[in-house]
Amino acid sequence: MYAAAVDYVGVSNMFTFTNTIPPYWNPYLEMFHEMVGNPKKDSVLLAQVSPALHADKIKTPLYVAEGTNEPRVNKAESD
């Protein structure tokens, strides 16, 4: 359907994202885990929705734009 796709500052691994929550989010951590997923209780769900764990299924060229200082997206996972 599309000739190419673009990912701009997208979270590629939900485990990395949920495990790097900044300390100032702690008051909202329970709500965050309810909305996004808890890395312990919802590990199957997070694995299913983490693009980095399904890179082998990409069938169209993908351009990934990521800042080198993004704290919750691991550069190695973006690469």
N, C-alpha and C positions, 0 to 999 in steps of 0.2 A: 504494500500500500504506500509506503514512504521510501524515498531513496536514501535517507539518512535520519539520524536522531541526535538530539543535543541534550546533554545533562549539565545543568548549570548549578554548581554548588549543591548537588544532591547527596543525600545520605546513601551510602552504598552498603553499609553493614549496620543493621539495627543493634547488634550487640555492642559494637564500638560506640555507637551513638548513645545508647542507654547507660553504658559504663563510664562515660566521660561527662556526666552531668556536672556542671559547675556547682560549687558549694552554695552559692547564693540562690540556687533553685531548690535547696533542701526543704524549705517550707512547703513546696508544691510537689515534692517527689512522689507522694502517694497518688495524687491526682494525675501526674505525668505517667506513672506506671499503669494507671487505670485507662488512660487515653491511648497511650502508645504501646504499652506492654511491659511486663516485668521480665527482665532477662532470666530469672530463675523459673518463675511459674509459667511464663508464656514462651519458653524457648522454641517450641515447635513452630508456633506462629511467627516469631521473629525470624527464624531460619527460612520460612516460606516466603517472607516478604523482603528479604535482604538481597538486593540485586548482585552484590559481590559474590554471593554463594551460588548464583545461577548464570554467571558470565558465559558459560558454555552454550547457553540457549540463545544468545544474541545472534540474529541473522542479518541485521542491517548495519552499515557503518555507524559508529557511535563516536561523537565528539564529546569529550568530558572536559569541562572548564571548572577548575578548582583553584582556590587560593592556597598558597603554601603555608599560611598561618591559620588555617581553619582548625579549631581545636577538637571538633567532634567528628571530623572526617579524616581518616588516616590517609596520608598521601600514597602509601604503598597500596592501599585498597583502591584508590582512584586510578592509580597507574595500571 
